[in-house]
Amino acid sequence: MYLKPWGIRTFKELQQACQELMYVNNYQRAIEQLGQLSPNQFEQLIAKLHPDERPKKVLYDFNN
């Protein structure tokens, strides 16, 4: 039912739509948590940084 608005009727059309969606998500869509960069742009940015300068994600252990 969620594919109806896309007009996808065949498996081949589904494969093509998935490829297009992956491209948009990885190369065109800006992500707020990545500083309004696409995932590809963010990866290129952090690859240029020294490991000590790269952003760090803080994880929490809720059991302690």
N, CA, C and O atoms as a CHARMM CRD file, in Angstrom:
* protein
*
  256
    1    1 MET  N      0.80500  -1.20100   0.00000 PROA 1      0.00000
    2    1 MET  CA     0.00000   0.00000   0.00000 PROA 1      0.00000
    3    1 MET  C      0.84800   1.26500   0.00000 PROA 1      0.00000
    4    1 MET  O      0.44300   2.26500  -0.59300 PROA 1      0.00000
    5    2 TYR  N      2.02300   1.25300   0.65300 PROA 2      0.00000
    6    2 TYR  CA     2.84100   2.46000   0.66900 PROA 2      0.00000
    7    2 TYR  C      3.54100   2.70700  -0.66200 PROA 2      0.00000
    8    2 TYR  O      4.10000   3.78300  -0.87000 PROA 2      0.00000
    9    3 LEU  N      3.52100   1.72800  -1.57000 PROA 3      0.00000
   10    3 LEU  CA     4.13400   1.91300  -2.88500 PROA 3      0.00000
   11    3 LEU  C      3.16700   2.52800  -3.88900 PROA 3      0.00000
   12    3 LEU  O      3.59400   2.99100  -4.94700 PROA 3      0.00000
   13    4 LYS  N      1.88500   2.54000  -3.58100 PROA 4      0.00000
   14    4 LYS  CA     0.89500   3.05500  -4.53000 PROA 4      0.00000
   15    4 LYS  C      1.18700   4.47700  -4.98600 PROA 4      0.00000
   16    4 LYS  O      1.10900   4.73900  -6.18600 PROA 4      0.00000
   17    5 PRO  N      1.52100   5.41900  -4.09100 PROA 5      0.00000
   18    5 PRO  CA     1.79500   6.78100  -4.56300 PROA 5      0.00000
   19    5 PRO  C      2.99300   6.86000  -5.51800 PROA 5      0.00000
   20    5 PRO  O      3.09000   7.79400  -6.31400 PROA 5      0.00000
   21    6 TRP  N      3.89500   5.89000  -5.44200 PROA 6      0.00000
   22    6 TRP  CA     5.07700   5.87700  -6.30700 PROA 6      0.00000
   23    6 TRP  C      4.75000   5.30100  -7.68600 PROA 6      0.00000
   24    6 TRP  O      5.51900   5.48100  -8.63000 PROA 6      0.00000
   25    7 GLY  N      3.62900   4.62000  -7.80500 PROA 7      0.00000
   26    7 GLY  CA     3.25700   4.01900  -9.08200 PROA 7      0.00000
   27    7 GLY  C      4.10400   2.80400  -9.42800 PROA 7      0.00000
   28    7 GLY  O      4.27200   2.48300 -10.60500 PROA 7      0.00000
   29    8 ILE  N      4.63800   2.12700  -8.42300 PROA 8      0.00000
   30    8 ILE  CA     5.49600   0.95900  -8.64900 PROA 8      0.00000
   31    8 ILE  C      4.61500  -0.27000  -8.79800 PROA 8      0.00000
   32    8 ILE  O      3.80400  -0.58800  -7.92800 PROA 8      0.00000
   33    9 ARG  N      4.79400  -0.96100  -9.93500 PROA 9      0.00000
   34    9 ARG  CA     3.97800  -2.13000 -10.19000 PROA 9      0.00000
   35    9 ARG  C      4.79600  -3.40300 -10.39000 PROA 9      0.00000
   36    9 ARG  O      4.26900  -4.50600 -10.24700 PROA 9      0.00000
   37   10 THR  N      6.07500  -3.25700 -10.71900 PROA 10     0.00000
   38   10 THR  CA     6.89200  -4.43800 -10.98800 PROA 10     0.00000
   39   10 THR  C      8.11900  -4.44100 -10.07900 PROA 10     0.00000
   40   10 THR  O      8.47800  -3.43000  -9.47500 PROA 10     0.00000
   41   11 PHE  N      8.74600  -5.61100 -10.00600 PROA 11     0.00000
   42   11 PHE  CA     9.95700  -5.73000  -9.20700 PROA 11     0.00000
   43   11 PHE  C     11.07400  -4.86500  -9.79300 PROA 11     0.00000
   44   11 PHE  O     11.85100  -4.27100  -9.04600 PROA 11     0.00000
   45   12 LYS  N     11.15700  -4.79200 -11.09500 PROA 12     0.00000
   46   12 LYS  CA    12.17900  -3.95900 -11.74200 PROA 12     0.00000
   47   12 LYS  C     11.97600  -2.48200 -11.38700 PROA 12     0.00000
   48   12 LYS  O     12.94500  -1.77800 -11.10400 PROA 12     0.00000
   49   13 GLU  N     10.74300  -2.01500 -11.40100 PROA 13     0.00000
   50   13 GLU  CA    10.45100  -0.62800 -11.00900 PROA 13     0.00000
   51   13 GLU  C     10.81700  -0.39700  -9.54500 PROA 13     0.00000
   52   13 GLU  O     11.31000   0.67300  -9.19100 PROA 13     0.00000
   53   14 LEU  N     10.57900  -1.39400  -8.69700 PROA 14     0.00000
   54   14 LEU  CA    10.94000  -1.29300  -7.28500 PROA 14     0.00000
   55   14 LEU  C     12.45500  -1.18900  -7.12300 PROA 14     0.00000
   56   14 LEU  O     12.94100  -0.38000  -6.33200 PROA 14     0.00000
   57   15 GLN  N     13.19700  -1.99900  -7.86500 PROA 15     0.00000
   58   15 GLN  CA    14.65800  -1.93500  -7.80400 PROA 15     0.00000
   59   15 GLN  C     15.16100  -0.56100  -8.23400 PROA 15     0.00000
   60   15 GLN  O     16.05600  -0.00600  -7.59700 PROA 15     0.00000
   61   16 GLN  N     14.60600  -0.01300  -9.29100 PROA 16     0.00000
   62   16 GLN  CA    15.01300   1.30300  -9.78000 PROA 16     0.00000
   63   16 GLN  C     14.68500   2.38800  -8.75600 PROA 16     0.00000
   64   16 GLN  O     15.49700   3.28100  -8.51300 PROA 16     0.00000
   65   17 ALA  N     13.50500   2.31000  -8.16200 PROA 17     0.00000
   66   17 ALA  CA    13.11000   3.29700  -7.15600 PROA 17     0.00000
   67   17 ALA  C     14.03200   3.22500  -5.94300 PROA 17     0.00000
   68   17 ALA  O     14.38400   4.25600  -5.37000 PROA 17     0.00000
   69   18 CYS  N     14.42100   2.02500  -5.55200 PROA 18     0.00000
   70   18 CYS  CA    15.34200   1.87000  -4.41600 PROA 18     0.00000
   71   18 CYS  C     16.69600   2.48800  -4.72600 PROA 18     0.00000
   72   18 CYS  O     17.28600   3.14400  -3.86700 PROA 18     0.00000
   73   19 GLN  N     17.19500   2.29200  -5.93200 PROA 19     0.00000
   74   19 GLN  CA    18.47100   2.88800  -6.33300 PROA 19     0.00000
   75   19 GLN  C     18.38800   4.41200  -6.29400 PROA 19     0.00000
   76   19 GLN  O     19.30000   5.07500  -5.79900 PROA 19     0.00000
   77   20 GLU  N     17.30200   4.96100  -6.81200 PROA 20     0.00000
   78   20 GLU  CA    17.12500   6.41600  -6.81500 PROA 20     0.00000
   79   20 GLU  C     17.01900   6.95800  -5.39300 PROA 20     0.00000
   80   20 GLU  O     17.59800   7.99800  -5.07800 PROA 20     0.00000
   81   21 LEU  N     16.28400   6.26000  -4.53900 PROA 21     0.00000
   82   21 LEU  CA    16.11700   6.68900  -3.15600 PROA 21     0.00000
   83   21 LEU  C     17.44600   6.64700  -2.40600 PROA 21     0.00000
   84   21 LEU  O     17.75100   7.56000  -1.63800 PROA 21     0.00000
   85   22 MET  N     18.23500   5.60200  -2.62000 PROA 22     0.00000
   86   22 MET  CA    19.54500   5.51900  -1.96700 PROA 22     0.00000
   87   22 MET  C     20.44700   6.66500  -2.42000 PROA 22     0.00000
   88   22 MET  O     21.17900   7.23400  -1.61000 PROA 22     0.00000
   89   23 TYR  N     20.39900   7.00800  -3.70900 PROA 23     0.00000
   90   23 TYR  CA    21.21400   8.11400  -4.20900 PROA 23     0.00000
   91   23 TYR  C     20.78900   9.43000  -3.55200 PROA 23     0.00000
   92   23 TYR  O     21.63000  10.18900  -3.07100 PROA 23     0.00000
   93   24 VAL  N     19.50200   9.68900  -3.53700 PROA 24     0.00000
   94   24 VAL  CA    19.00000  10.93300  -2.93700 PROA 24     0.00000
   95   24 VAL  C     19.37900  10.99900  -1.46200 PROA 24     0.00000
   96   24 VAL  O     19.84600  12.03500  -0.98800 PROA 24     0.00000
   97   25 ASN  N     19.18300   9.90000  -0.73200 PROA 25     0.00000
   98   25 ASN  CA    19.48300   9.89700   0.70100 PROA 25     0.00000
   99   25 ASN  C     20.96800  10.07200   0.98500 PROA 25     0.00000
  100   25 ASN  O     21.32800  10.71400   1.97200 PROA 25     0.00000
  101   26 ASN  N     21.82600   9.52500   0.15900 PROA 26     0.00000
  102   26 ASN  CA    23.26400   9.57900   0.42500 PROA 26     0.00000
  103   26 ASN  C     23.97200  10.79000  -0.16800 PROA 26     0.00000
  104   26 ASN  O     25.01400  11.19500   0.34800 PROA 26     0.00000
  105   27 TYR  N     23.43800  11.37900  -1.23400 PROA 27     0.00000
  106   27 TYR  CA    24.15200  12.44900  -1.93200 PROA 27     0.00000
  107   27 TYR  C     23.42700  13.79200  -1.96400 PROA 27     0.00000
  108   27 TYR  O     24.07300  14.82000  -2.16800 PROA 27     0.00000
  109   28 GLN  N     22.11700  13.81800  -1.77000 PROA 28     0.00000
  110   28 GLN  CA    21.37800  15.06800  -1.92400 PROA 28     0.00000
  111   28 GLN  C     20.66200  15.52800  -0.65200 PROA 28     0.00000
  112   28 GLN  O     20.50700  16.73000  -0.43700 PROA 28     0.00000
  113   29 ARG  N     20.23200  14.61000   0.17500 PROA 29     0.00000
  114   29 ARG  CA    19.41500  14.95900   1.34600 PROA 29     0.00000
  115   29 ARG  C     20.29400  15.41800   2.50600 PROA 29     0.00000
  116   29 ARG  O     21.15300  14.67300   2.97700 PROA 29     0.00000
  117   30 ALA  N     20.07300  16.64200   2.95900 PROA 30     0.00000
  118   30 ALA  CA    20.81300  17.18500   4.10300 PROA 30     0.00000
  119   30 ALA  C     20.22100  16.63400   5.39600 PROA 30     0.00000
  120   30 ALA  O     19.00200  16.56300   5.55500 PROA 30     0.00000
  121   31 ILE  N     21.09600  16.25000   6.31000 PROA 31     0.00000
  122   31 ILE  CA    20.69400  15.67700   7.59100 PROA 31     0.00000
  123   31 ILE  C     21.06800  16.65300   8.70200 PROA 31     0.00000
  124   31 ILE  O     22.22100  17.07300   8.80200 PROA 31     0.00000
  125   32 GLU  N     20.10000  17.01000   9.53000 PROA 32     0.00000
  126   32 GLU  CA    20.33600  17.98500  10.59900 PROA 32     0.00000
  127   32 GLU  C     21.45400  17.53400  11.53700 PROA 32     0.00000
  128   32 GLU  O     22.31400  18.33300  11.90800 PROA 32     0.00000
  129   33 GLN  N     21.44300  16.25700  11.92000 PROA 33     0.00000
  130   33 GLN  CA    22.44800  15.74400  12.85400 PROA 33     0.00000
  131   33 GLN  C     23.85500  15.73600  12.25400 PROA 33     0.00000
  132   33 GLN  O     24.83700  15.60400  12.98500 PROA 33     0.00000
  133   34 LEU  N     23.96000  15.87400  10.94400 PROA 34     0.00000
  134   34 LEU  CA    25.26500  15.91400  10.27600 PROA 34     0.00000
  135   34 LEU  C     25.63600  17.33600   9.88100 PROA 34     0.00000
  136   34 LEU  O     26.47700  17.53900   9.00500 PROA 34     0.00000
  137   35 GLY  N     25.01900  18.31300  10.51700 PROA 35     0.00000
  138   35 GLY  CA    25.33700  19.70900  10.22000 PROA 35     0.00000
  139   35 GLY  C     24.79300  20.16900   8.88400 PROA 35     0.00000
  140   35 GLY  O     25.43000  20.96200   8.19100 PROA 35     0.00000
  141   36 GLN  N     23.61800  19.67700   8.51600 PROA 36     0.00000
  142   36 GLN  CA    22.95600  20.00200   7.24400 PROA 36     0.00000
  143   36 GLN  C     23.78000  19.55000   6.03400 PROA 36     0.00000
  144   36 GLN  O     23.70500  20.16000   4.96700 PROA 36     0.00000
  145   37 LEU  N     24.55500  18.49300   6.19900 PROA 37     0.00000
  146   37 LEU  CA    25.30800  17.89200   5.10200 PROA 37     0.00000
  147   37 LEU  C     24.64900  16.57100   4.72500 PROA 37     0.00000
  148   37 LEU  O     23.94200  15.96500   5.53000 PROA 37     0.00000
  149   38 SER  N     24.88900  16.13600   3.49900 PROA 38     0.00000
  150   38 SER  CA    24.45200  14.79900   3.12200 PROA 38     0.00000
  151   38 SER  C     25.42600  13.80100   3.75300 PROA 38     0.00000
  152   38 SER  O     26.53800  14.18500   4.11300 PROA 38     0.00000
  153   39 PRO  N     25.03700  12.53600   3.89500 PROA 39     0.00000
  154   39 PRO  CA    25.97600  11.55300   4.44400 PROA 39     0.00000
  155   39 PRO  C     27.28500  11.49300   3.66000 PROA 39     0.00000
  156   39 PRO  O     28.35200  11.35500   4.25800 PROA 39     0.00000
  157   40 ASN  N     27.22100  11.59300   2.35200 PROA 40     0.00000
  158   40 ASN  CA    28.43300  11.57900   1.53600 PROA 40     0.00000
  159   40 ASN  C     29.31700  12.78400   1.83000 PROA 40     0.00000
  160   40 ASN  O     30.53000  12.63900   1.98100 PROA 40     0.00000
  161   41 GLN  N     28.72800  13.96200   1.91300 PROA 41     0.00000
  162   41 GLN  CA    29.49500  15.17100   2.22200 PROA 41     0.00000
  163   41 GLN  C     30.12100  15.06900   3.61100 PROA 41     0.00000
  164   41 GLN  O     31.26700  15.47600   3.80800 PROA 41     0.00000
  165   42 PHE  N     29.37600  14.52900   4.57300 PROA 42     0.00000
  166   42 PHE  CA    29.87800  14.38500   5.93400 PROA 42     0.00000
  167   42 PHE  C     31.06900  13.42800   5.97000 PROA 42     0.00000
  168   42 PHE  O     32.06700  13.70900   6.63400 PROA 42     0.00000
  169   43 GLU  N     30.97400  12.31000   5.26700 PROA 43     0.00000
  170   43 GLU  CA    32.08100  11.35900   5.22500 PROA 43     0.00000
  171   43 GLU  C     33.31800  11.98400   4.60000 PROA 43     0.00000
  172   43 GLU  O     34.43200  11.75800   5.07200 PROA 43     0.00000
  173   44 GLN  N     33.13600  12.76700   3.54400 PROA 44     0.00000
  174   44 GLN  CA    34.27400  13.44200   2.91400 PROA 44     0.00000
  175   44 GLN  C     34.90600  14.43800   3.87900 PROA 44     0.00000
  176   44 GLN  O     36.13000  14.55900   3.93600 PROA 44     0.00000
  177   45 LEU  N     34.07900  15.14500   4.63200 PROA 45     0.00000
  178   45 LEU  CA    34.57800  16.13100   5.58800 PROA 45     0.00000
  179   45 LEU  C     35.38700  15.46800   6.70200 PROA 45     0.00000
  180   45 LEU  O     36.49600  15.90900   7.00400 PROA 45     0.00000
  181   46 ILE  N     34.85100  14.42500   7.30900 PROA 46     0.00000
  182   46 ILE  CA    35.56400  13.81700   8.43600 PROA 46     0.00000
  183   46 ILE  C     36.79200  13.03400   7.98100 PROA 46     0.00000
  184   46 ILE  O     37.72300  12.84400   8.76300 PROA 46     0.00000
  185   47 ALA  N     36.80700  12.57900   6.73600 PROA 47     0.00000
  186   47 ALA  CA    37.98900  11.87300   6.22900 PROA 47     0.00000
  187   47 ALA  C     39.19700  12.79900   6.18100 PROA 47     0.00000
  188   47 ALA  O     40.33300  12.33700   6.29300 PROA 47     0.00000
  189   48 LYS  N     38.97100  14.09100   6.01800 PROA 48     0.00000
  190   48 LYS  CA    40.05500  15.07500   5.94400 PROA 48     0.00000
  191   48 LYS  C     40.56400  15.48400   7.32700 PROA 48     0.00000
  192   48 LYS  O     41.64700  16.05700   7.44600 PROA 48     0.00000
  193   49 LEU  N     39.78800  15.19100   8.36500 PROA 49     0.00000
  194   49 LEU  CA    40.15200  15.60400   9.71500 PROA 49     0.00000
  195   49 LEU  C     41.08200  14.58700  10.36500 PROA 49     0.00000
  196   49 LEU  O     41.01000  13.39100  10.08400 PROA 49     0.00000
  197   50 HSD  N     41.94400  15.07700  11.22700 PROA 50     0.00000
  198   50 HSD  CA    42.76900  14.20100  12.05400 PROA 50     0.00000
  199   50 HSD  C     41.82200  13.43400  12.97700 PROA 50     0.00000
  200   50 HSD  O     40.81700  13.99400  13.41400 PROA 50     0.00000
  201   51 PRO  N     42.11400  12.16400  13.28600 PROA 51     0.00000
  202   51 PRO  CA    41.20300  11.38300  14.13600 PROA 51     0.00000
  203   51 PRO  C     40.82400  12.06500  15.44900 PROA 51     0.00000
  204   51 PRO  O     39.70700  11.88700  15.93500 PROA 51     0.00000
  205   52 ASP  N     41.73300  12.83800  16.02600 PROA 52     0.00000
  206   52 ASP  CA    41.41300  13.54000  17.27800 PROA 52     0.00000
  207   52 ASP  C     40.41600  14.67600  17.07800 PROA 52     0.00000
  208   52 ASP  O     39.76800  15.10200  18.03400 PROA 52     0.00000
  209   53 GLU  N     40.28600  15.17500  15.84800 PROA 53     0.00000
  210   53 GLU  CA    39.39100  16.29700  15.55300 PROA 53     0.00000
  211   53 GLU  C     38.00900  15.83500  15.09500 PROA 53     0.00000
  212   53 GLU  O     37.08900  16.64400  14.98300 PROA 53     0.00000
  213   54 ARG  N     37.86400  14.55200  14.83500 PROA 54     0.00000
  214   54 ARG  CA    36.59300  14.04000  14.32300 PROA 54     0.00000
  215   54 ARG  C     35.51700  14.08600  15.39900 PROA 54     0.00000
  216   54 ARG  O     35.81200  13.91300  16.58200 PROA 54     0.00000
  217   55 PRO  N     34.26100  14.32000  14.99200 PROA 55     0.00000
  218   55 PRO  CA    33.16300  14.34400  15.96500 PROA 55     0.00000
  219   55 PRO  C     33.03200  12.98800  16.65500 PROA 55     0.00000
  220   55 PRO  O     33.26900  11.93900  16.05600 PROA 55     0.00000
  221   56 LYS  N     32.65800  13.03900  17.90000 PROA 56     0.00000
  222   56 LYS  CA    32.49500  11.81100  18.67300 PROA 56     0.00000
  223   56 LYS  C     31.04500  11.69400  19.13900 PROA 56     0.00000
  224   56 LYS  O     30.42500  12.67300  19.55600 PROA 56     0.00000
  225   57 LYS  N     30.53800  10.49900  19.05900 PROA 57     0.00000
  226   57 LYS  CA    29.17600  10.21000  19.50700 PROA 57     0.00000
  227   57 LYS  C     29.25500   9.68600  20.93100 PROA 57     0.00000
  228   57 LYS  O     30.00400   8.74900  21.20700 PROA 57     0.00000
  229   58 VAL  N     28.49400  10.27700  21.83100 PROA 58     0.00000
  230   58 VAL  CA    28.47100   9.84700  23.22300 PROA 58     0.00000
  231   58 VAL  C     27.36600   8.81000  23.38500 PROA 58     0.00000
  232   58 VAL  O     26.20700   9.05800  23.05300 PROA 58     0.00000
  233   59 LEU  N     27.74700   7.64800  23.89800 PROA 59     0.00000
  234   59 LEU  CA    26.78600   6.58100  24.14600 PROA 59     0.00000
  235   59 LEU  C     26.54500   6.47300  25.64200 PROA 59     0.00000
  236   59 LEU  O     27.45300   6.69200  26.44400 PROA 59     0.00000
  237   60 TYR  N     25.34600   6.14300  26.00400 PROA 60     0.00000
  238   60 TYR  CA    24.97000   6.05400  27.41000 PROA 60     0.00000
  239   60 TYR  C     24.63200   4.61900  27.77700 PROA 60     0.00000
  240   60 TYR  O     24.00000   3.89800  27.00500 PROA 60     0.00000
  241   61 ASP  N     25.05900   4.21900  28.95800 PROA 61     0.00000
  242   61 ASP  CA    24.70800   2.91700  29.50200 PROA 61     0.00000
  243   61 ASP  C     23.65500   3.15800  30.58000 PROA 61     0.00000
  244   61 ASP  O     23.98500   3.59400  31.68300 PROA 61     0.00000
  245   62 PHE  N     22.41000   2.88200  30.27100 PROA 62     0.00000
  246   62 PHE  CA    21.31600   3.17200  31.19000 PROA 62     0.00000
  247   62 PHE  C     21.20700   2.14200  32.31700 PROA 62     0.00000
  248   62 PHE  O     20.39300   2.30600  33.22600 PROA 62     0.00000
  249   63 ASN  N     22.01300   1.09400  32.26500 PROA 63     0.00000
  250   63 ASN  CA    21.99500   0.07100  33.31500 PROA 63     0.00000
  251   63 ASN  C     22.87500   0.45000  34.49600 PROA 63     0.00000
  252   63 ASN  O     22.76300  -0.16600  35.55600 PROA 63     0.00000
  253   64 ASN  N     23.74000   1.43500  34.35100 PROA 64     0.00000
  254   64 ASN  CA    24.63000   1.85700  35.44700 PROA 64     0.00000
  255   64 ASN  C     24.19400   3.17000  36.02900 PROA 64     0.00000
  256   64 ASN  O     24.82600   3.67400  36.95700 PROA 64     0.00000
